[in-house]
């Protein structure tokens, strides 16, 4: 964020949702994929998208002004960047997380109400199935970029059995198993997640080493037998402090003595006023959950110590959203 505020930066931030909504509309209407590798006029794109021709031209010009499309003699084409990240047939497609952001927009528009009441807000529904798919595959989008880096830098040598708590599509289990050939993983998540997780795991040909156990970690018993490493990625922020304590205790109870616990989240400083993304993400949890928020290094450390974890370390990462990891060992 700018250090020296002026009216220009103030208005740019206040109207920042204009750009976000423009991108989200284009993804929702499949504009980039409809253009593909060709060049097309606004009328042609509108016909394919079943949209109004004049309005489509306005959207295409805005996308061009943002640098997401190229325009030549009234014809539009994807840039190399959009061809890589915004075409549906690309392996690096980021459209799912963009749609997830679109689904959150109505809640964020009511942030003032959430601050007044201290409660999550009611927002419009785009359908449970559509929202679940964009969320899970969106998490895969985000994690796919940093999971290889994390797997490379977290030493799991000698570990044999990993619990991926709330592991969603299994992105981290996949990368940990690719890095550690003797490691097997269990994804423990809600039953509705299983079809997507199985599809993603199968795409890496790891079905024989990564299994899925359906359950709700807030109420269900954890899989058995005991694990020697547990991975909790973006689990705590959806829950209250007490629920986080309970979750960490259940996780520690599922570990063998000497087992390793890894907590990955948007973690705040002691003062809770930074980094910026975790601080803003706390508001995302305010509008969308009952008691969720971002937690500080000190708060999570206390939770881990209370559960019998020692040798706690904070691993900072160079990620786009300032996530980091706390690790520790279960006392023998």
C-alpha positions in Angstrom: 0.0 0.0 0.0 1.1 3.6 -0.6 3.0 5.2 2.3 2.1 8.7 1.2 -1.6 9.1 0.8 -3.2 11.5 -1.6 -6.6 12.0 -3.2 -5.6 10.0 -6.3 -4.6 6.9 -4.2 -7.6 7.3 -2.0 -10.0 7.3 -5.0 -8.1 4.5 -6.7 -8.7 2.3 -3.6 -12.3 3.3 -3.1 -13.1 2.5 -6.8 -10.9 -0.6 -6.9 -13.9 -2.9 -7.0 -14.7 -1.5 -10.5 -11.7 -3.4 -11.9 -12.5 -6.5 -9.9 -16.1 -6.6 -11.1 -14.9 -6.1 -14.7 -12.6 -9.0 -14.5 -15.2 -11.2 -12.7 -17.8 -10.4 -15.2 -15.5 -11.4 -18.1 -14.7 -14.7 -16.4 -18.3 -15.4 -15.6 -19.3 -14.7 -19.2 -16.3 -16.8 -20.4 -15.1 -13.9 -22.6 -11.4 -14.9 -22.6 -12.2 -18.5 -23.5 -14.7 -17.5 -26.2 -11.9 -15.4 -27.8 -9.4 -18.2 -27.4 -6.4 -18.0 -29.7 -8.2 -16.0 -32.4 -9.1 -12.4 -33.0 -12.8 -11.4 -32.9 -15.0 -8.3 -33.1 -17.3 -7.3 -30.3 -20.4 -8.4 -32.3 -18.9 -11.9 -32.8 -18.0 -12.3 -29.1 -21.5 -11.0 -28.1 -23.1 -13.6 -30.3 -21.1 -16.4 -28.8 -21.7 -15.1 -25.2 -25.4 -14.4 -25.8 -24.9 -10.8 -24.6 -25.8 -7.3 -25.8 -23.4 -6.2 -28.5 -23.0 -2.5 -27.4 -22.5 -3.5 -23.7 -20.1 -6.2 -24.7 -18.0 -3.7 -26.6 -17.8 -1.5 -23.5 -16.6 -4.5 -21.4 -14.0 -5.5 -24.0 -12.7 -1.9 -24.2 -12.4 -1.8 -20.4 -10.5 -5.1 -20.4 -8.2 -3.7 -23.1 -7.6 -0.6 -21.0 -6.7 -2.8 -18.1 -4.2 -4.7 -20.3 -6.1 -8.0 -20.3 -6.9 -7.8 -24.0 -5.3 -6.4 -27.1 -7.3 -4.5 -29.7 -6.5 -3.9 -33.3 -9.0 -2.5 -35.9 -12.0 -3.3 -33.8 -10.9 -6.9 -33.2 -9.9 -8.2 -29.8 -7.3 -10.9 -28.8 -6.0 -12.4 -25.6 -2.6 -11.3 -24.3 0.0 -14.0 -23.5 -0.8 -13.5 -19.9 -4.6 -14.1 -20.3 -3.9 -17.0 -22.6 -2.0 -18.6 -19.7 -4.2 -17.8 -16.8 -7.7 -17.0 -18.0 -8.4 -19.7 -20.7 -10.4 -22.5 -19.3 -8.4 -25.2 -21.1 -5.1 -23.9 -19.6 -3.5 -25.9 -16.8 -2.8 -22.6 -15.0 -6.3 -21.4 -15.2 -7.2 -18.9 -12.4 -10.9 -18.4 -13.2 -12.1 -20.5 -10.3 -10.7 -18.3 -7.6 -11.9 -15.2 -9.5 -15.4 -16.6 -9.5 -15.0 -17.3 -5.7 -14.2 -13.6 -5.2 -17.3 -12.8 -7.2 -19.4 -14.9 -4.9 -18.0 -13.0 -1.9 -18.7 -9.5 -3.3 -22.2 -9.2 -2.0 -21.0 -9.9 1.6 -18.2 -7.4 1.4 -20.7 -4.7 0.2 -22.4 -5.2 3.6 -19.2 -4.9 5.7 -20.5 -1.8 7.6 -23.5 -3.9 8.7 -21.2 -6.7 9.9 -19.1 -4.2 11.9 -22.3 -2.8 13.5 -23.7 -6.2 14.5 -20.6 -8.3 14.9 -22.2 -11.0 12.9 -21.9 -12.5 9.4 -24.3 -11.1 6.8 -26.8 -12.7 4.5 -25.6 -12.6 0.9 -27.1 -13.8 -2.4 -26.6 -17.4 -3.4 -25.2 -18.6 -6.7 -26.1 -22.2 -5.8 -24.3 -24.4 -3.3 -22.7 -26.6 -6.0 -21.4 -23.7 -8.0 -20.0 -21.9 -5.0 -18.4 -25.1 -3.6 -16.7 -25.9 -6.9 -15.3 -22.4 -7.4 -14.1 -22.4 -3.8 -12.4 -25.8 -3.9 -10.9 -25.3 -7.3 -10.0 -21.7 -6.4 -8.1 -23.0 -3.4 -6.3 -25.4 -5.8 -5.5 -22.4 -8.1 -3.9 -20.5 -5.2 -2.2 -23.5 -3.5 -0.8 -24.8 -6.8 1.5 -21.8 -7.0 3.0 -22.1 -3.5 2.6 -25.8 -2.6 5.8 -26.9 -4.4 7.8 -24.1 -2.7 6.4 -25.2 0.7 7.1 -28.9 0.0 10.6 -28.1 -1.0 11.3 -26.1 2.2 9.6 -28.2 4.8 11.6 -31.3 5.8 9.4 -34.4 6.0 12.3 -36.8 5.6 11.5 -40.0 7.6 7.8 -39.1 8.0 5.5 -41.8 6.7 1.9 -40.9 7.4 0.4 -37.4 6.9 -3.0 -36.0 8.0 -4.2 -33.3 5.7 -6.9 -31.7 7.8 -9.6 -30.0 5.8 -7.3 -30.6 2.8 -9.9 -29.8 0.1 -8.7 -30.9 -3.3 -5.4 -32.3 -1.8 -3.0 -29.8 -3.4 -0.5 -29.9 -0.5 -0.8 -33.7 0.1 0.1 -34.1 -3.6 3.2 -31.9 -3.4 4.4 -33.4 -0.1 4.0 -36.9 -1.6 5.8 -35.9 -4.8 8.7 -34.5 -2.8 8.7 -37.5 -0.3 8.4 -40.8 -2.1 7.8 -42.8 1.2 5.0 -40.5 2.4 1.3 -41.4 2.4 -1.4 -38.9 3.1 -5.0 -38.9 4.2 -7.2 -35.9 3.3 -9.9 -35.5 6.0 -12.7 -33.2 4.8 -16.4 -32.9 4.3 -18.0 -35.6 2.1 -19.0 -33.0 -0.6 -15.3 -32.4 -1.2 -14.4 -36.0 -2.0 -15.3 -36.0 -5.8 -13.1 -33.0 -6.6 -10.3 -34.3 -4.4 -10.3 -37.7 -6.0 -10.3 -36.1 -9.5 -7.3 -33.8 -8.6 -5.3 -36.6 -6.9 -5.9 -38.9 -9.9 -4.6 -36.3 -12.3 -1.2 -36.7 -10.5 -1.5 -40.5 -10.4 -1.3 -40.6 -6.7 -4.4 -42.6 -5.8 -2.4 -45.4 -4.3 -0.7 -43.0 -1.8 -3.4 -40.3 -1.1 -6.8 -41.4 0.3 -9.8 -39.4 1.3 -11.7 -39.8 4.6 -15.0 -37.9 4.8 -15.9 -36.1 8.0 -16.3 -32.8 9.8 -13.2 -32.2 11.9 -15.2 -30.0 14.4 -17.3 -33.0 15.4 -16.0 -36.2 13.8 -13.3 -38.4 15.2 -10.1 -38.2 13.3 -8.9 -41.1 11.1 -6.8 -43.9 12.6 -4.1 -45.1 13.1 -1.9 -42.3 14.4 0.0 -40.0 12.1 3.5 -38.7 12.4 2.8 -35.4 10.6 -0.3 -33.2 10.4 -0.9 -30.3 8.0 -3.5 -27.7 8.8 -3.7 -25.2 5.9 -6.2 -22.3 6.3 -8.2 -24.1 8.9 -8.0 -21.8 11.9 -9.3 -18.6 10.4 -12.8 -20.0 9.9 -13.2 -20.7 13.6 -13.4 -19.0 17.0 -10.4 -19.1 19.4 -11.9 -21.9 21.5 -12.7 -23.9 18.4 -9.1 -23.4 17.2 -7.8 -24.7 20.5 -10.0 -27.8 20.3 -9.0 -28.4 16.7 -5.3 -28.2 17.5 -5.8 -30.5 20.6 -7.6 -33.1 18.5 -4.8 -32.9 15.9 -2.1 -33.4 18.5 -4.0 -36.3 19.9 -3.9 -37.9 16.5 -0.1 -37.6 16.3 2.4 -40.1 17.5 4.9 -38.9 20.2 7.5 -36.8 18.3 4.9 -36.1 15.6 5.2 -32.9 13.6 2.3 -30.4 13.3 2.3 -27.7 10.6 -0.1 -24.8 10.7 -0.4 -22.7 7.6 -2.5 -19.6 7.6 -2.8 -15.8 7.2 -0.9 -15.1 10.4 -0.8 -11.6 12.0 1.9 -9.9 14.0 1.6 -9.5 17.7 -0.2 -6.1 17.3 -2.6 -7.6 14.7 -2.2 -4.6 12.4 -0.3 -6.4 9.7 0.6 -7.8 7.3 -2.1 -6.2 5.2 -3.6 -9.2 3.6 -4.2 -11.2 6.8 -5.7 -8.0 8.4 -8.1 -7.6 5.5 -8.8 -11.3 5.5 -10.0 -11.0 9.1 -12.8 -8.8 7.7 -13.6 -11.5 5.1 -14.2 -13.9 7.9 -16.3 -11.3 9.7 -18.8 -11.0 6.9 -18.8 -14.8 6.1 -18.4 -16.7 9.4 -19.8 -16.7 12.9 -16.6 -16.2 14.8 -13.7 -16.6 12.4 -10.8 -14.2 12.1 -7.1 -14.1 11.4 -4.9 -15.0 14.4 -1.5 -13.7 15.5 1.8 -15.7 15.9 1.5 -15.4 19.6 -2.1 -16.6 19.8 -1.4 -19.7 17.7 1.8 -20.4 19.6 -0.2 -20.4 22.9 -2.8 -22.8 21.4 0.0 -25.1 20.3 1.8 -25.0 23.7 -1.5 -25.7 25.5 -1.9 -28.8 23.4 1.6 -30.1 24.3 3.6 -28.8 21.4 7.2 -27.8 21.8 10.1 -26.6 19.5 7.7 -24.1 17.9 9.1 -22.2 14.9 7.6 -19.5 12.6 8.4 -20.0 9.0 7.8 -16.9 6.9 7.2 -17.4 3.2 7.3 -15.1 0.2 3.8 -15.7 -1.0 1.4 -13.3 -2.7 -1.0 -13.2 0.2 1.5 -13.1 3.2 0.7 -16.6 4.5 3.2 -18.3 6.8 3.7 -21.5 8.8 4.1 -22.4 12.5 5.6 -25.8 13.1 6.2 -27.8 16.3 6.8 -31.3 17.8 4.5 -33.3 20.0 6.1 -33.9 23.4 7.1 -37.5 23.9 
